Amino acid sequence: MKAALHRSIIFWSGILVMAFIGWAWRDSMRRESWYARSSAVSDVLRAANGHGGLSLFQSTQPPLNWACTEVAGGEWQRAALDPSESGEIRALPAPTFLRGGNGSFEDQFRDAQLFRPASYGEAIEAMMRYQPPDARLIFLPHWLILLGFALPWSALLLWRARRRQPATALQGAS
């Protein structure tokens, strides 16, 4: 007897994971949540959920303009997104992998008066120009995370369905 799809742990686990990713995506379009950690002897780390994706910033030097320079240990924070500061919040942003630049802190404030980003991607590209050269930023949009989960999950469901089908071709051969 073939087990129904609604009785499959694979099916329900996948639905729960995709619902969570969908909720995180929706939430990241309205608010930004982040964890920041910094210390005098180790690197700086900032993980965030906002602007339609997940971002991770890492550097061995304190960043030039982020509030996490004052965080000893670690701290969770949450704030509403303001499109006037970081550009338009797009539902399907592009993935981004950036390295720090060589700009100075003073240059950043001079340039900020002239530059109004059209999107979050432009805003982080401009911000990374003024970070230490060893700084790294990775931005993974939620649509890419959802796709990266949904494809293997669908393949697993198809494999399960195929495995559960009776082997009629083998029965007819004997």
Secondary structure, DSSP 8 states (H G I E B T S, - for coil): ----GGG-HHHHHHHHHHHHHHHHHHHHTTEEEEEEEB-SSS-EEEEEEETTEEEEEEESS--SS-GGGG-BS-EEEEEE--HHHH-B--SS---EEEE-----HHHHHHHHHH---SBHHHHHHHHHTTS-TT-EEEEEEHHHHHHHHHHHHHHHHHHHHHHHS--HHHHHH-
